[in-house]
Amino acid sequence: QVQLVESGGGLVQAGGSLKLSCAASRTIFSIKYMGWYRQAPGKQRELVATISNGGSSLYADSVKGRSTISRDNAKNTVYLQMNSLKLEDTAVYYCNAHGWDSIDYWGKGTLVTVSS
């Protein structure tokens, strides 16, 4: 099992930047994928970005070129740097850990609000 705690959300103006952090309760070195998902009001949860234990990353088209996912195995932390934020980026952002056994763990989320 792993507990995940997100931080770094908040209110930001359109065009601004935020860096989200996800601290894990144990080593993430062996976790197959770490990722960020988001859920906007009235919408389904969607993938934002994932990073494999080998460092390969994948991004949703909606954030590609504006966001960077990274992991610091020594700190058991995953980050999501988001730039050029848009109104449609407003959502609760959730950290995910996907194990080799296909079990998913989720954090409680951090709210990102982008204002005009």
C-alpha positions in Angstrom: 0.0 0.0 0.0 1.0 3.6 -0.5 -0.6 6.8 0.8 -0.4 9.8 -1.5 -0.7 13.5 -0.4 -1.0 16.2 -3.0 -0.1 19.9 -2.4 0.6 23.0 -4.4 -2.9 23.8 -5.7 -4.5 27.2 -5.4 -5.8 30.2 -7.3 -3.8 31.4 -10.2 -4.5 33.8 -13.1 -4.8 32.6 -16.6 -1.3 32.4 -18.1 0.3 31.7 -14.8 2.1 28.7 -13.5 1.7 26.2 -10.6 3.8 23.3 -9.5 1.9 20.4 -7.9 3.6 17.9 -5.6 2.6 14.4 -4.6 4.4 12.9 -1.6 4.2 9.1 -1.2 4.4 7.3 2.1 6.9 4.8 0.8 9.4 4.4 -2.0 8.1 5.1 -5.4 11.1 3.6 -7.2 9.3 0.3 -7.9 5.9 1.7 -8.7 5.2 1.1 -12.4 3.5 4.4 -13.1 3.0 7.6 -11.1 0.5 10.0 -12.6 -1.7 13.0 -12.3 -5.4 13.0 -13.2 -7.9 15.8 -12.9 -11.6 16.2 -12.5 -13.5 19.3 -13.4 -16.9 20.1 -12.1 -19.5 18.0 -13.9 -16.9 16.0 -15.8 -15.2 12.6 -15.5 -11.8 12.2 -14.1 -9.2 12.4 -16.9 -5.5 11.7 -17.3 -3.2 14.6 -17.3 0.2 13.0 -17.3 2.0 9.8 -16.2 5.6 8.9 -15.7 7.0 5.3 -15.6 9.5 4.0 -13.2 12.0 4.2 -16.1 11.2 7.9 -16.5 9.1 7.7 -19.7 6.3 10.3 -19.6 3.0 10.6 -21.4 0.7 13.7 -21.5 -2.8 14.4 -22.4 -3.1 16.5 -25.6 -4.8 19.3 -23.6 -1.6 19.9 -21.5 1.1 18.7 -23.9 3.8 21.4 -24.3 2.5 23.3 -21.2 3.2 20.7 -18.5 6.0 18.6 -17.2 5.8 15.6 -15.0 8.8 14.5 -13.0 9.7 12.2 -10.2 12.3 12.4 -7.4 12.7 8.8 -6.2 14.9 9.9 -3.4 12.2 12.1 -2.0 9.3 9.7 -2.9 7.7 12.7 -4.7 6.2 13.3 -8.0 5.7 16.8 -9.5 3.6 18.4 -12.1 4.7 21.7 -13.4 2.0 23.5 -15.2 2.6 26.6 -17.3 0.4 28.9 -19.4 -2.6 27.9 -17.4 -6.0 28.2 -19.0 -9.5 28.5 -17.5 -10.2 25.0 -18.6 -7.4 23.7 -16.4 -9.6 24.4 -13.4 -10.1 21.1 -11.6 -9.2 18.9 -8.7 -5.9 17.3 -9.4 -5.3 13.8 -8.1 -2.1 11.9 -7.7 -2.1 8.2 -8.8 0.2 5.3 -8.2 -0.3 2.3 -10.5 1.5 -0.8 -9.4 2.8 -3.8 -11.3 -0.2 -5.7 -9.8 -2.5 -3.2 -11.5 -3.7 -1.8 -8.2 -4.3 1.9 -8.2 -3.8 4.2 -5.3 -5.2 7.8 -5.2 -4.6 10.9 -3.2 -7.4 13.1 -1.9 -6.7 15.7 -4.5 -5.7 19.4 -4.6 -7.8 22.1 -6.2 -6.5 24.3 -9.0 -8.6 27.3 -9.9 -7.6 29.4 -12.9 -9.2 32.8 -13.0 -9.5 35.3 -15.9 
